[in-house]
Amino acid sequence: MKNKIIAALAACFLLMLFACSNENSNSSKEKVTLEFWTWRTEDVEFYEKVIKAFEEKHPNISVKQTAIKNTEYNTIVSASLQGGGGPDVFMGRAYGGLQTLADSEYLLALDDLIPNLKDYSEPAKQGARSIKDGKIYGLPALSQAIFCYYNKDIYKKLGLKVPATWDEFLSNLEVCKKNGIIPLANGSKDGWTVETLLGGVGPNFYGANDFFDAVVAGKTTFEDPRFIDAVKKIGALRPYMPELFTGVGYTDIQGSFMNETAAHMIGGSYEAGTFKANNPSLQFDAFPVPGTTAGEQYVTFYADMNWAVNAKTAHKEAALTFLQFLGSPEVGNMLISDLKMISSTPGVDTSLDPFVGKVITMMKNSTSYIFLVPFRYEQPTGSALWQAAGQGYLAGSLTAEQACKNVQTGIATYYKPFQK
């Protein structure tokens, strides 16, 4: 009888263990919903595709996407995080934008949480690393280059060849103008597009990496004659820009090239996907804006975006799972094949899109985005200073020398190498 009681108690105990185990198992598979925010309103369908692929692999985690207008994104994200809410995972601006959020302790440091961070390129990690504590607060997502797009059909019709020198480039613009085609789509209404112009034109005139290294070290300034000359080269493009170009904004620039009313557009590699999505018949290619002599063929490079995790997320494990999926070769390959973007993820297949492959080849001869990379960490940022000065110069209210002096004076208020 005693043995029967012991056996019964043991059976009950095992049943209790099984019940508890089953309860814990069900608990661990409890449905979690993550908030995922982006500034790419044009890519909502793409990220829905990414989310669907993730949810199929992780049925207990659902992801809700919120896309916010890029000009309002920083303000909305910062306010939400400051209030203790906001997204679990989100797109983070590189360099100074990420630094601001890291300084406010809104971001998870990822160094010990993402095992393959060590495999990312150093330039990609530079855009995600804090200049204060050296930690990485974002998983590098995309890199970009700035160059000149051209319409292949227009080139064929007018008998033009890809220019090897600045004079050849201007000659091509002149031929387009004489044939009633807008030579260059770019305008200056939006300040950041003026910074893009500098990124496309400037490097082969101010000296690319030699000047970049010298100005960052404080061995020269933005009043260097080489930099002033680069600014004047942008001014030389005014006769080839659209009528009333000071009122031409970003979407106008895009539309003009995309709809084939303009033969050229100086822009970033991020444009290619938009062109192909909105005008599949558009035949375009690209070249670095050339310098004075053949062989000067630098493009501007920068880390564009990181995936970041809210330090106060209530679903840390799920958020990191989603983060690692975003940083997987599977998603990296989708960025290349679907969006024609330059994925920063190690191990992606760069042959998936011929244009992306060409951009990566051009990026082998690149220099850092001069105001974005070193001068966006304090106020007034180099970008803000140049954008205002560049708009003033193109509008004729400032000389090239005055524009460069404004930039130098503003950065020198906080940048110690300029205060020697």
C-alpha positions in Angstrom: 0.0 0.0 0.0 2.8 2.4 0.9 4.5 1.8 -2.4 1.3 2.5 -4.3 1.0 5.9 -2.4 4.6 6.8 -3.2 4.0 5.9 -6.9 0.8 8.0 -7.0 2.6 10.9 -5.4 5.5 10.6 -7.9 3.0 10.5 -10.8 1.3 13.6 -9.5 4.7 15.3 -9.1 5.6 14.4 -12.7 2.2 15.7 -13.9 2.8 19.0 -12.1 6.3 19.3 -13.6 4.9 18.7 -17.1 2.1 21.2 -16.5 4.6 23.8 -15.3 6.9 23.1 -18.2 4.0 23.3 -20.7 2.9 26.6 -19.1 6.4 28.1 -19.3 6.7 26.9 -22.9 3.4 28.6 -23.8 4.6 31.7 -21.9 7.8 31.8 -23.9 5.8 31.7 -27.1 3.6 34.5 -26.1 2.9 36.8 -29.0 5.0 40.0 -29.1 4.4 43.0 -31.2 7.4 45.3 -32.1 7.1 48.8 -33.3 9.4 49.5 -36.3 9.8 53.0 -37.5 11.4 54.2 -40.8 11.8 57.5 -42.7 11.5 55.7 -46.0 7.8 56.4 -46.9 8.6 55.4 -50.4 9.7 51.9 -49.3 6.7 50.8 -47.2 5.9 47.9 -49.5 9.5 46.7 -49.4 9.6 46.7 -45.6 6.3 44.9 -45.5 7.9 42.2 -47.6 10.9 42.1 -45.2 8.5 41.9 -42.2 6.5 39.1 -43.8 9.7 37.1 -44.3 10.7 37.7 -40.7 7.3 36.7 -39.2 7.3 33.5 -41.2 10.5 32.5 -39.4 9.4 33.9 -36.0 5.6 33.4 -35.8 5.5 34.6 -32.2 6.8 38.1 -33.1 4.8 40.5 -35.2 6.2 43.8 -36.5 4.2 46.9 -37.0 5.8 49.4 -39.5 5.4 53.2 -39.2 6.8 55.3 -41.9 7.3 59.0 -41.2 8.2 61.8 -43.6 12.0 62.1 -43.6 12.0 65.8 -42.8 9.9 65.2 -39.7 11.4 61.9 -38.6 14.2 63.1 -36.3 12.0 65.4 -34.3 9.2 62.8 -33.9 11.6 60.0 -32.9 13.5 62.1 -30.4 10.3 63.4 -28.8 8.9 59.8 -28.5 12.0 58.4 -27.0 12.3 61.3 -24.6 8.7 60.6 -23.4 9.6 57.0 -22.7 7.8 55.5 -25.7 8.7 55.3 -29.3 9.7 52.4 -31.5 11.4 49.2 -30.4 13.6 49.1 -33.6 14.1 52.0 -35.9 16.2 53.6 -38.6 18.9 55.7 -37.1 20.8 58.5 -38.8 24.5 58.0 -39.1 27.2 60.1 -37.5 25.9 63.0 -35.5 22.2 62.0 -35.6 23.0 58.7 -33.9 25.4 60.4 -31.5 22.7 62.7 -30.2 20.4 59.7 -29.3 23.3 57.8 -27.8 24.3 60.7 -25.6 20.7 60.8 -24.3 20.9 57.0 -23.5 18.1 56.2 -25.8 20.0 53.5 -27.7 21.3 50.0 -26.8 25.0 49.6 -27.3 25.3 46.6 -29.7 29.0 45.7 -29.3 28.3 42.7 -27.1 24.9 41.9 -28.5 25.5 41.4 -32.2 28.2 38.7 -32.8 29.1 39.6 -36.4 29.6 43.3 -35.9 33.3 42.6 -36.2 32.8 41.6 -39.8 31.4 44.9 -40.9 33.7 47.4 -42.7 35.3 50.1 -40.7 33.8 53.0 -42.7 30.3 51.4 -42.2 30.9 51.1 -38.4 32.2 54.7 -38.3 28.7 56.0 -39.0 27.4 54.0 -36.0 30.1 54.5 -33.5 29.9 57.1 -30.7 32.9 59.5 -30.8 32.6 59.8 -27.0 32.6 56.2 -25.7 33.6 54.3 -28.8 30.7 52.0 -28.6 28.5 51.0 -31.6 24.8 52.0 -31.3 23.5 51.0 -34.6 23.8 48.0 -37.0 25.1 49.4 -40.3 22.5 49.1 -43.0 23.3 51.1 -46.1 26.2 53.0 -47.6 25.8 55.6 -50.4 27.9 57.3 -53.1 27.3 60.6 -54.9 27.9 60.9 -58.6 26.2 62.1 -61.8 23.4 60.1 -63.4 22.9 60.5 -67.1 20.1 59.5 -69.6 21.6 56.9 -72.0 18.9 57.5 -74.6 19.6 61.2 -74.7 23.3 60.5 -74.9 22.8 58.2 -77.8 20.4 60.6 -79.6 22.9 63.5 -79.3 26.0 61.5 -79.9 27.5 62.2 -76.5 30.2 60.2 -74.7 30.8 59.8 -71.0 33.0 62.7 -70.1 36.6 62.1 -68.8 37.3 65.8 -67.9 35.4 68.7 -66.5 35.5 70.6 -69.8 34.0 67.5 -71.6 31.3 67.4 -69.0 30.4 71.1 -69.5 30.5 70.5 -73.3 27.9 67.7 -72.9 25.7 70.1 -70.9 26.0 72.7 -73.5 25.0 70.3 -76.3 21.9 69.3 -74.3 21.0 73.0 -73.8 21.3 73.8 -77.5 18.9 70.9 -78.2 16.2 72.1 -75.9 16.9 69.5 -73.1 17.4 70.6 -69.5 21.1 69.8 -69.1 21.1 69.3 -65.3 18.1 68.6 -63.2 19.5 70.0 -59.9 18.1 73.0 -58.1 18.8 74.7 -54.8 15.5 75.2 -53.0 16.3 72.4 -50.5 19.5 73.0 -48.7 20.5 69.4 -48.4 20.5 69.0 -52.2 23.1 71.8 -52.4 25.2 69.6 -50.1 24.7 66.8 -52.5 25.9 69.0 -55.4 29.1 69.6 -53.4 29.5 65.9 -52.7 29.2 65.2 -56.4 31.4 68.0 -57.8 33.8 68.9 -55.1 36.2 66.1 -54.4 38.0 66.2 -57.7 38.7 69.9 -57.3 39.5 70.3 -53.6 41.8 67.3 -53.5 39.6 64.4 -52.2 41.2 62.5 -49.4 44.3 64.8 -49.2 42.2 67.8 -48.4 39.7 65.9 -46.3 42.5 64.6 -44.0 44.2 68.0 -43.8 41.0 70.0 -43.0 39.9 67.4 -40.3 43.4 67.7 -38.7 43.2 71.5 -38.8 46.2 71.7 -41.2 44.1 73.8 -43.6 40.7 75.4 -43.6 37.6 75.8 -45.8 39.0 79.1 -47.0 41.8 77.1 -48.7 41.9 78.1 -52.4 41.3 74.5 -53.5 38.0 74.4 -51.6 37.0 77.8 -53.0 37.7 76.6 -56.5 35.5 73.5 -55.9 32.7 75.8 -54.9 33.2 78.0 -58.0 32.9 74.8 -60.1 29.4 74.4 -58.7 28.6 77.9 -59.7 29.7 77.1 -63.2 26.7 74.8 -63.4 24.1 77.5 -63.0 23.6 78.1 -66.8 22.7 74.4 -67.1 20.3 74.1 -64.2 16.5 74.5 -64.7 15.0 78.0 -65.1 14.5 79.6 -61.7 16.5 76.8 -60.2 16.6 78.4 -56.7 12.9 77.4 -56.5 13.5 73.8 -57.7 13.1 71.3 -54.8 14.1 67.7 -54.4 11.0 66.1 -55.9 11.2 68.4 -58.9 14.8 67.4 -59.4 13.9 63.7 -59.2 10.9 64.1 -61.5 12.8 66.0 -64.1 15.3 63.3 -64.5 12.9 60.4 -64.0 10.5 61.8 -66.6 13.4 62.3 -69.1 13.1 66.1 -69.4 16.6 66.5 -68.0 19.7 64.7 -69.2 21.7 64.6 -66.0 21.2 64.7 -62.3 23.9 64.8 -59.6 22.6 62.6 -56.8 23.1 59.7 -54.5 23.1 56.0 -55.2 19.8 55.8 -53.3 18.0 57.3 -56.3 18.4 54.3 -58.6 15.6 52.2 -57.0 13.2 55.1 -57.2 14.0 55.7 -60.9 13.4 52.0 -61.7 10.3 51.8 -59.7 8.6 54.9 -61.2 9.9 54.7 -64.7 11.0 51.1 -65.6 11.7 52.2 -69.2 14.2 54.8 -68.1 17.7 54.0 -69.4 20.2 55.5 -67.1 23.8 55.1 -66.0 26.3 57.1 -64.0 29.8 58.5 -63.8 31.9 60.3 -61.3 31.8 64.1 -62.0 35.3 64.4 -63.5 38.1 66.8 -62.5 40.3 69.0 -64.7 42.3 66.2 -66.1 41.3 62.7 -67.0 41.8 60.2 -64.2 40.4 62.5 -61.4 37.4 60.3 -60.8 36.6 60.3 -57.0 33.0 59.9 -55.7 31.8 60.8 -52.3 31.1 58.0 -49.8 29.1 57.9 -46.6 27.4 55.5 -44.2 23.7 56.4 -44.6 21.6 54.5 -42.2 21.8 52.1 -39.1 19.2 49.9 -37.5 18.9 50.9 -33.8 17.2 49.5 -30.8 15.4 51.6 -28.1 17.2 51.2 -24.8 13.8 51.1 -23.0 12.2 48.5 -25.2 10.0 46.1 -23.3 10.9 43.4 -25.8 14.6 43.4 -25.9 15.1 39.8 -27.0 12.5 40.1 -29.7 13.9 43.4 -30.9 17.4 42.0 -31.1 16.1 39.0 -33.1 14.5 41.4 -35.6 17.6 43.5 -35.7 19.7 40.5 -36.6 17.3 39.6 -39.3 17.5 43.1 -40.7 21.3 42.7 -40.8 21.2 39.3 -42.4 22.5 38.6 -46.0 18.9 37.7 -46.9 17.7 41.3 -46.2 20.9 42.7 -47.6 20.4 40.9 -50.9 16.8 42.2 -50.9 18.1 45.8 -50.5 20.3 45.2 -53.5 17.8 43.4 -55.8 14.6 45.3 -54.9 15.8 48.8 -53.9 19.1 48.9 -55.8 20.8 50.0 -52.5 24.4 49.5 -51.3 24.0 47.1 -48.4 26.6 47.3 -45.6 25.9 43.7 -44.6 28.9 41.4 -44.9 28.3 38.4 -47.3 25.7 40.0 -49.6 25.7 39.2 -53.3 26.7 42.4 -55.1 26.1 40.8 -58.5 22.4 40.8 -58.0 22.1 44.2 -59.7 24.5 45.4 -62.4 24.1 49.1 -61.4 24.8 48.4 -57.8 27.9 46.5 -58.9 29.0 49.5 -60.9 28.5 51.8 -58.0 30.6 49.5 -55.7 33.3 49.7 -58.3 33.2 53.5 -58.4 33.3 53.5 -54.6 36.8 51.9 -54.7 38.0 55.4 -55.5 36.1 57.4 -52.9 36.4 60.1 -50.3 34.3 60.8 -47.2 31.3 63.1 -47.4 33.1 66.2 -46.2 30.6 67.9 -43.9 28.6 64.9 -42.9 31.3 62.6 -41.6 33.4 64.8 -39.3 31.3 67.9 -38.8 27.8 66.8 -37.8 28.4 66.2 -34.1 28.1 69.7 -32.8 26.1 72.9 -33.6 26.1 74.6 -36.0 26.8 71.5 -38.0 29.0 71.8 -41.1 26.1 70.5 -43.2 23.8 73.3 -42.0 26.4 75.9 -42.5 27.3 74.8 -46.0 23.7 74.3 -47.1 22.9 77.9 -46.2 26.1 79.3 -47.6 25.8 77.2 -50.8 22.2 78.4 -51.3 23.4 82.0 -50.9 26.2 81.5 -53.3 24.1 79.9 -56.0 21.5 82.6 -55.6 24.2 85.3 -56.0 23.9 86.8 -52.6 27.3 85.5 -51.5 30.6 85.1 -53.3 32.4 81.7 -53.2 34.9 83.3 -50.8 32.2 84.6 -48.5 30.4 81.3 -48.5 33.5 79.4 -47.5 34.3 82.0 -44.8 30.8 81.5 -43.3 31.4 77.8 -43.1 34.8 78.1 -41.6 33.8 80.7 -39.0 30.8 78.7 -37.9 32.7 75.4 -37.4 35.6 77.2 -35.7 33.2 78.2 -32.9 33.6 74.7 -31.5 36.1 72.7 -33.5 39.3 72.8 -31.6 41.7 72.1 -34.5 40.5 75.4 -36.0 41.1 77.3 -32.8 44.9 77.0 -32.7 
